[in-house]
Amino acid sequence: MTYTYNATITFDGNYYYADFEDFNGQLFTDAQSRAELQERMKSVLQLMLEQYSEDNKQFPKATANGYAVTVTL
């Protein structure tokens, strides 16, 4: 199954930050380059969804706007 969530990306001059707002502040990552951030966003999203699945938790509804990140479980 394929899932897509949006992340808000910010840059402070040194680091890029990504926050998946649909996870209420529980899912975020950072990186020094945008390419590294894209890899990390996919990784943390996949890990979070796998944990939700293992815990039989309902996935949050994808509602936030931003940079789309898609993973397949």
C-alpha positions in Angstrom: 0.0 0.0 0.0 1.2 3.5 -0.8 0.9 6.5 1.5 1.5 10.2 0.9 1.9 12.8 3.6 3.0 16.4 3.3 5.9 18.0 5.2 6.5 21.6 5.9 10.1 22.5 5.0 12.1 25.4 6.5 15.7 26.5 6.2 17.5 28.5 8.9 20.7 29.2 6.8 22.5 26.1 8.1 19.9 23.3 8.3 16.8 22.2 6.5 13.9 21.1 8.8 10.8 19.0 7.9 7.7 18.7 10.0 4.9 16.3 9.2 2.0 18.3 10.7 -0.5 15.4 10.4 1.4 13.6 13.1 0.9 16.4 15.7 4.6 17.3 16.2 5.7 13.7 16.6 7.3 13.3 13.2 10.1 15.6 12.0 13.7 15.5 10.8 16.5 17.7 9.7 19.5 17.7 7.4 22.3 19.9 6.1 21.3 19.5 2.4 17.9 19.3 0.7 18.8 16.0 -0.9 19.7 14.5 2.5 16.5 15.9 3.9 14.4 14.1 1.2 16.0 10.8 2.1 15.5 11.3 5.8 11.8 12.4 5.3 11.1 9.1 3.5 12.9 7.1 6.1 11.2 8.7 9.2 7.8 8.5 7.5 8.2 4.9 6.7 9.4 4.0 10.2 6.5 5.9 11.8 3.9 4.2 9.5 5.5 0.8 10.2 5.2 1.4 14.0 1.6 2.5 13.6 0.9 -0.7 11.7 2.6 -2.9 14.3 0.7 -1.1 17.1 -2.6 -1.4 15.2 -3.0 2.3 15.3 -5.1 4.2 12.8 -2.9 6.3 10.4 -3.6 10.0 10.6 -5.6 11.5 7.8 -3.3 13.3 5.3 -4.5 16.9 5.5 -1.5 19.3 5.7 -0.1 21.2 2.7 3.5 21.1 1.8 6.1 18.9 0.2 4.6 15.5 -0.7 6.5 12.5 0.6 5.3 9.0 -0.6 6.3 5.7 0.9 5.2 2.1 0.3 4.6 -0.4 3.0 
